[in-house]
Amino acid sequence: MERFAAAHGFRKDGDGRFFHSNGEWICKTQGMRFPWERRTATGEVVCYYWDADHCLDHEALQLAADIWHLLKDTPARYALILAASDGKPLEMSGTELQELEKTGKLKLYPASYRIAMESKEHA
């Protein structure tokens, strides 16, 4: 996240937050599936970020189903911060990911399923 913030003109403060000269800031979230958020100078959420030092050009990325559903259901509000093939930070919004999926450039593969017996009785 530090490389992404710096590439977009944000400067790190002592509390691990990043501030931009236009008043926007990026900080860690509390208890959210997307661990970073970007806010306007007035405090409105611009975007939630999930970051990984990972390049999709080199290897597939495994995401939890709820992460993908947030990207799909609210694409303008959620984004991935990954690494481009040159190592620079790359923001991929849910909107962009959906477009890549529609055009066949991005493929979704189910990686695992959780199964459980439903029972009204407790052992």
N, C-alpha and C positions, 0 to 999 in steps of 0.2 A: 504494500500500500504506500510505503514511503516513496518508492520510485514513481508510482502513478501520481501521487500528490505533487511531488516536485516537478514532474513533467508538465503539470497543468498550472503551475505558478503558485502553489501553496507552500507555505513555510511551516516547519514543525515548531511547536512550542514545547515547554518543559513538561507538559502533562500528556504528551503523546497525541495531541490534536494537531491539525494542520489548518492554517488560516491563509486566506487569499486577500489581496489588497482590496477586492471589491466587497469584502465583508463576509463572503461565504466561508464555511468551515467543514472539515471532515473529522469525524471522531468515532470512537468505538461505541457500539450499541451495548445495551444491557439485556441479556437473555433473549436476543433475537437470533433467528437462523442466519440472517445476513449480518455479519459482525461489524460492518462499517456503515455510516450514513453521512450523506452530504446535505448541508442545510444552507439556506439563503441567509443574508445578513439579518433578516427579520425572524429567523428561526424555523421557517417552513422547510419540510423535508423535500429535497430535490430528488434523491435517489438513495437506495440501499445497495450496498456492494458486498459481494462474496468474493474473496480473493484467494488465489492460489498461484504459486510460481510454477506454472504449467503451460506448455505450448501445445495447442490442439493439432498443429501441423506435424508434431513429432509423435504424439501418443494420444489415445482416447482419454477422456476425463470421466470419472465416475462421480455422479452427483446423487445425493439423496432425492427421492421422489418429491418430497415437499419443497425442496429448493427449485426443482424444475417447474413444479406447479406454480410457484410464486412468479417465476420468470415468465411463464406462459399466461397466467391469469391477469397479471398486472405488469405488462412488459415495459411500460414507460417508467415505472417506479423501481424496478429491480435490474441489476446488471452484474455481470461477472467481470472481475479484473484478473486477466491472465497475462501470459507473456507471449509476445509476438515471436516469430521465428528468429528475429535479430536480438531477442532478449529484452526489448523495450516493453513497458507496460501497455496492455491493450484492454480497452473497455469494450465489452460486448453486451449491449442492452438486450433485454428480453425481446424487444421489437426486432432487433437485428438477428437474434438467434432464431426467431420464428420465420423470418424471411429466408434465412439460410436453410431451414428445414423445408419450407415450401418449395424451394428451388432444387432440393435434393443435394445441396452441398453439405448439409449437416444431417447425420443419421442418428436416430435414437434406438438404442438396444436395451431391452430389459436385462439388468445385470443380476438381480436377485429378487426373490419374493419372500415375504414373511408369511408363514401359515400358522394357524392356531385353532385349536378345538374350542368351540363355543359351548359352554356348559353353565347351566343355572345352579348346579350343585358345586359346592366347594369341597375339596378333599380334606 
